Amino acid sequence: MNAKRLVITGRVHGVGYRAWMVHKATQLGVSGWVRNRPDGAVEALIAGDVAAVEELSRLCRRGPRLAEVSSIDEDLAEPPEEPGFHQIG
């Protein structure tokens, strides 16, 4: 299982980014979570097979229709303990 922590910056609050990511992750069979950060970024933990994690990471660079992604920082991470993909907060 491949797992990554993403920090996504740009116009990502108030544009449905978290709900969009839950939908895409569920479609791809990716586990993890997504949440807004107080600094205006969105943070996510994504885990699953390599192809699904890479595809979700690629999709996050564009995001939902109203988002404007400036950058994504990616780090390797430990997979989540819970199955499924959840929005936090």
N, C-alpha and C positions, 0 to 999 in steps of 0.2 A: 504494500500500500504506500502510495506517495502522499505526502502532506506538506502544505505550504501555508504560511501566514502572509496575507496581503495587506498592505496599507495603501489605500486608493485616495488620491488627492485631486482636487479640482472642484467643479460644481457638482457635488455628489450628495448633498443634503437637500431635502425638500423636492426631489425629482423622482421619487419612487425607486431609488437604487437598491435598497435592501430587499423590498418585495420582488423586484425584478431578479435579483440574484438568487433568492429562495426558489423562484420558479425555474430558472436556468439550472441551478444545482440539482433540483429534484428531477428535471428532465434527463440530466446526465448521470444520475445515480451517485452524486457526490455527497459526502457527509460533511458536517461542520456547522459553522455559525457565521453570522454577519451582524455588525453593530455600528452605530454612529459613534465617533469619538468627539470629545469636547473641542478638539482643535480644528474641527471641520472636515476631517478625513473620515473614510469608512474603513473599518478593519474587518478582516474575515479570516477564518481558518477553513481551508478546503482540503479534503482528503478523499482518496479513491484510487482507481487504477490510473496509471500514468497518463493515458490518452485523455481520459475524462477531466483530470485535474488540469492538464495543459490546455484543453479546449475551454474550460471555464475561465482560466487565467487569460486566455486570448480574448474571450468575449467581454471580460471585465474592462479591457482597454477601451472599449467603445461605450459600454453600459447602455442604459435605457435611452429612449429618444431625447429626453430633455437634459441628460447629463452631459457634462464636458469634463472628461478625465484628463488631468494634467500629467500625472505620473502614477506608477504603481511600484512600490518597493516590495520585493518578494524575499522571504527567508524560508529555509526548511524548518519544519515544525514536527511535533509529535501529533499523531492522529487524535481526534476527539474520542472521548470515552463513550458518548452516546451515539446511536445510529441516527440517520436522517440529517436534514439541514434545517437550522432554526434561525429565526431573526431574534436578536436580543434587544430589548428596549423598544 
